[in-house]
């Protein structure tokens, strides 16, 4: 039976869910980068299209590095450490910049 405080929490589930969320976000970022590159290079390669494509690929690589580091940390540590503010900031900047790049490509 459960105690008055509630059932015991399994600490192993949260890191697993977080690791899966990072993988989903990495996959979504990959799809966004591929679609941005396709849009930028559609109808012939222009200088602006190549720059936009290179920027999207750079942002994707930056996010991929942060995500891979976090996934590896979650998989190896029994009690994973908190995400460092600079890594969180890097992931946010890459995501927002890629979204802005996508908006610029569509307009």
Backbone as JSON, one array per atom type, in Angstrom:
{
  "sequence": "XXXXXXXXXXXXXXXXXXXXXXXXXXXXXXXXXXXXXXXXXXXXXXXXXXXXXXXXXXXXXXXXXXXXXXXXXXXXXXXXXXXXXXXXXXXXXXXXXXXXXXXXXXX",
  "N": [[0.84, -1.18, 0.0], [0.34, 2.3, -0.51], [1.94, 5.04, 1.1], [0.85, 7.78, 3.22], [1.96, 10.02, 2.1], [2.03, 9.53, -0.56], [2.66, 7.53, -3.55], [5.9, 5.99, -4.03], [8.41, 7.63, -5.87], [9.89, 6.78, -8.94], [13.1, 7.37, -9.62], [14.42, 6.77, -11.94], [12.86, 7.07, -14.17], [12.47, 9.77, -14.95], [15.01, 10.77, -16.05], [15.08, 9.1, -18.31], [12.77, 9.89, -19.76], [13.51, 12.53, -20.25], [15.81, 12.16, -21.81], [14.66, 10.94, -24.06], [13.07, 13.08, -24.9], [15.04, 14.93, -25.65], [16.07, 13.54, -27.84], [13.84, 13.49, -29.58], [13.56, 16.23, -30.04], [15.99, 16.76, -31.31], [15.61, 15.28, -33.64], [13.44, 16.7, -34.75], [14.71, 19.15, -35.15], [16.56, 18.39, -37.08], [14.88, 17.76, -39.24], [13.79, 20.31, -39.67], [16.1, 21.71, -40.44], [16.8, 20.38, -42.82], [14.54, 20.91, -44.4], [14.74, 23.7, -44.49], [17.16, 23.99, -45.88], [16.41, 22.83, -48.31], [14.42, 24.62, -49.13], [15.95, 26.97, -49.31], [17.67, 26.41, -51.4], [16.03, 25.85, -53.49], [15.02, 26.12, -56.84], [17.43, 26.9, -57.93], [20.77, 27.82, -57.01], [21.44, 30.59, -55.17], [23.43, 33.34, -53.96], [22.43, 34.35, -51.53], [20.78, 32.21, -50.8], [22.63, 30.15, -50.42], [24.1, 31.16, -48.27], [22.06, 31.27, -46.33], [21.46, 28.55, -46.17], [23.93, 27.54, -45.21], [23.99, 28.85, -42.74], [21.74, 27.71, -41.45], [22.59, 25.03, -41.36], [24.82, 25.3, -39.71], [23.63, 26.18, -37.31], [22.07, 23.93, -36.78], [24.08, 22.01, -36.37], [25.24, 23.09, -34.05], [23.11, 22.84, -32.2], [22.86, 20.07, -32.28], [25.29, 19.23, -31.13], [25.02, 20.18, -28.47], [22.73, 18.76, -27.68], [23.56, 16.08, -28.02], [25.58, 15.92, -26.12], [24.09, 16.28, -23.77], [22.32, 14.07, -23.86], [24.16, 11.98, -23.67], [25.21, 12.51, -21.12], [22.92, 12.1, -19.54], [22.55, 9.39, -19.97], [24.8, 8.18, -18.85], [25.16, 8.95, -16.17], [24.21, 8.11, -12.86], [22.68, 9.73, -11.2], [21.69, 12.32, -12.87], [23.36, 15.41, -13.57], [22.29, 18.85, -13.24], [21.26, 20.66, -16.11], [23.65, 22.71, -17.54], [23.64, 26.28, -17.4], [24.83, 27.63, -19.6], [24.78, 25.71, -21.61], [22.04, 25.3, -21.86], [21.33, 27.85, -22.72], [22.69, 27.93, -25.17], [21.3, 25.93, -26.59], [18.77, 27.11, -26.71], [19.31, 29.48, -28.12], [20.2, 28.43, -30.6], [17.84, 27.13, -31.44], [15.92, 29.22, -31.57], [17.18, 30.94, -33.39], [17.25, 29.29, -35.64], [14.54, 29.07, -36.14], [13.99, 31.75, -36.76], [15.52, 31.97, -39.04], [14.15, 30.21, -40.68], [11.71, 31.58, -40.93], [12.62, 33.83, -42.31], [13.36, 32.63, -44.7], [10.92, 31.77, -45.72], [9.49, 34.12, -46.09]],
  "CA": [[0.0, 0.0, 0.0], [1.09, 3.54, -0.54], [1.9, 5.79, 2.35], [0.02, 8.98, 3.17], [2.64, 11.0, 1.26], [1.85, 9.15, -1.97], [3.53, 6.44, -3.99], [7.3, 6.34, -4.21], [8.75, 8.05, -7.22], [11.01, 6.07, -9.53], [13.96, 8.41, -10.19], [14.96, 6.34, -13.23], [11.97, 7.42, -15.27], [12.64, 11.15, -15.4], [16.11, 10.89, -17.02], [14.71, 8.42, -19.55], [11.86, 10.77, -20.5], [14.28, 13.69, -20.7], [16.66, 11.71, -22.91], [13.8, 10.77, -25.23], [12.67, 14.42, -25.36], [16.17, 15.49, -26.38], [16.14, 12.84, -29.13], [12.74, 14.0, -30.42], [13.88, 17.6, -30.42], [17.06, 16.67, -32.29], [14.99, 14.84, -34.89], [12.67, 17.83, -35.28], [15.69, 20.12, -35.62], [17.11, 17.85, -38.32], [13.87, 17.95, -40.28], [13.72, 21.75, -39.95], [17.31, 22.1, -41.18], [16.7, 19.83, -44.17], [13.52, 21.69, -45.12], [15.29, 25.03, -44.73], [18.14, 23.87, -46.96], [15.66, 22.58, -49.54], [13.78, 25.89, -49.49], [16.98, 27.94, -49.67], [18.3, 26.04, -52.67], [15.0, 25.56, -54.5], [15.02, 27.03, -57.99], [18.79, 27.36, -58.24], [21.55, 28.27, -55.87], [21.84, 31.99, -55.16], [24.35, 33.63, -52.86], [21.64, 34.43, -50.29], [20.33, 30.85, -50.48], [23.77, 29.38, -49.9], [24.38, 31.69, -46.93], [20.98, 30.8, -45.44], [21.65, 27.1, -45.99], [25.09, 27.36, -44.34], [23.59, 29.28, -41.4], [20.86, 26.67, -40.89], [23.4, 23.85, -41.04], [25.65, 25.63, -38.53], [22.75, 26.17, -36.14], [21.71, 22.54, -36.54], [25.24, 21.36, -35.75], [25.36, 23.58, -32.68], [22.09, 22.19, -31.38], [23.19, 18.64, -32.21], [26.37, 19.05, -30.15], [24.46, 20.36, -27.12], [21.8, 17.65, -27.4], [24.31, 14.83, -27.87], [26.27, 15.98, -24.81], [23.09, 16.08, -22.7], [21.86, 12.68, -23.94], [25.24, 11.14, -23.13], [25.26, 12.75, -19.67], [21.77, 11.45, -18.92], [22.69, 7.95, -20.07], [25.94, 7.68, -18.08], [25.12, 9.29, -14.75], [23.13, 7.52, -12.07], [21.88, 10.91, -10.87], [22.21, 13.29, -13.82], [23.47, 16.78, -13.08], [21.42, 19.84, -13.84], [21.77, 21.21, -17.36], [24.38, 23.95, -17.32], [22.97, 27.43, -18.03], [25.39, 27.97, -20.91], [24.28, 24.72, -22.58], [20.63, 25.62, -22.09], [21.3, 29.06, -23.52], [23.11, 27.56, -26.52], [20.2, 25.21, -27.23], [17.7, 28.07, -26.98], [19.75, 30.38, -29.19], [20.17, 27.69, -31.86], [16.46, 26.87, -31.81], [15.26, 30.48, -31.95], [17.82, 31.43, -34.61], [16.81, 28.46, -36.75], [13.16, 29.48, -36.42], [14.07, 33.04, -37.45], [16.06, 31.68, -40.37], [13.03, 29.62, -41.43], [10.76, 32.66, -41.26], [13.24, 34.65, -43.36], [13.31, 31.88, -45.96], [9.54, 31.69, -46.2], [9.08, 35.46, -46.54]],
  "C": [[0.88, 1.23, 0.0], [0.93, 4.27, 0.78], [1.03, 7.03, 2.16], [0.64, 10.05, 2.26], [2.48, 10.69, -0.22], [2.81, 8.04, -2.35], [4.98, 6.93, -4.17], [7.57, 6.65, -5.67], [9.96, 7.26, -7.7], [11.93, 7.1, -10.2], [14.53, 8.03, -11.55], [14.1, 6.75, -14.41], [12.2, 8.82, -15.81], [13.83, 11.31, -16.36], [15.8, 10.22, -18.35], [13.78, 9.29, -20.39], [12.59, 11.99, -21.04], [15.18, 13.32, -21.87], [15.85, 11.52, -24.19], [13.33, 12.12, -25.78], [13.81, 15.08, -26.13], [16.3, 14.83, -27.75], [15.05, 13.32, -30.09], [13.04, 15.4, -30.92], [15.01, 17.64, -31.44], [16.52, 16.23, -33.64], [14.2, 15.97, -35.54], [13.6, 18.91, -35.82], [16.32, 19.67, -36.93], [16.15, 18.05, -39.47], [13.77, 19.42, -40.66], [14.92, 22.21, -40.77], [17.26, 21.59, -42.62], [15.68, 20.61, -44.99], [14.01, 23.1, -45.42], [16.31, 25.0, -45.86], [17.45, 23.65, -48.3], [15.01, 23.87, -50.03], [14.8, 26.9, -49.98], [17.57, 27.66, -51.05], [17.3, 25.72, -53.77], [15.05, 26.59, -55.62], [16.39, 27.57, -58.33], [19.47, 27.93, -57.01], [21.94, 29.74, -56.05], [22.78, 32.21, -53.98], [23.6, 33.7, -51.53], [21.16, 33.05, -49.86], [21.44, 30.01, -49.88], [24.13, 29.85, -48.5], [23.34, 31.21, -45.93], [21.12, 29.32, -45.15], [22.82, 26.83, -45.04], [24.76, 27.77, -42.9], [22.71, 28.23, -40.72], [21.64, 25.43, -40.5], [24.29, 24.09, -39.82], [24.82, 25.61, -37.25], [22.35, 24.75, -35.78], [22.87, 21.8, -35.87], [25.44, 21.81, -34.31], [24.36, 22.92, -31.75], [22.4, 20.7, -31.21], [24.29, 18.37, -31.19], [25.85, 19.17, -28.71], [23.58, 19.17, -26.75], [22.55, 16.34, -27.18], [25.03, 14.79, -26.52], [25.28, 15.69, -23.68], [22.58, 14.65, -22.69], [22.9, 11.75, -23.33], [25.34, 11.28, -21.61], [24.12, 12.04, -18.96], [21.91, 9.93, -18.93], [23.77, 7.4, -19.12], [25.82, 7.9, -16.58], [23.95, 8.62, -14.05], [22.15, 8.61, -11.64], [22.4, 12.02, -11.78], [22.29, 14.69, -13.24], [22.5, 17.7, -13.81], [22.07, 20.36, -15.12], [22.42, 22.56, -17.08], [23.69, 25.11, -18.03], [23.53, 27.78, -19.41], [24.96, 26.97, -21.98], [22.81, 24.97, -22.89], [20.49, 26.85, -22.97], [21.69, 28.76, -24.97], [21.99, 26.84, -27.26], [19.07, 26.17, -27.59], [18.08, 28.99, -28.13], [19.71, 29.67, -30.54], [18.74, 27.47, -32.34], [15.76, 28.14, -32.3], [15.86, 31.03, -33.24], [17.41, 30.6, -35.83], [15.37, 28.79, -37.13], [13.14, 30.81, -37.17], [14.58, 32.87, -38.87], [14.95, 31.08, -41.25], [12.01, 30.67, -41.83], [11.32, 33.53, -42.37], [13.21, 33.94, -44.71], [11.92, 31.83, -46.56], [9.09, 33.04, -46.75], [9.92, 35.83, -47.69]]
}
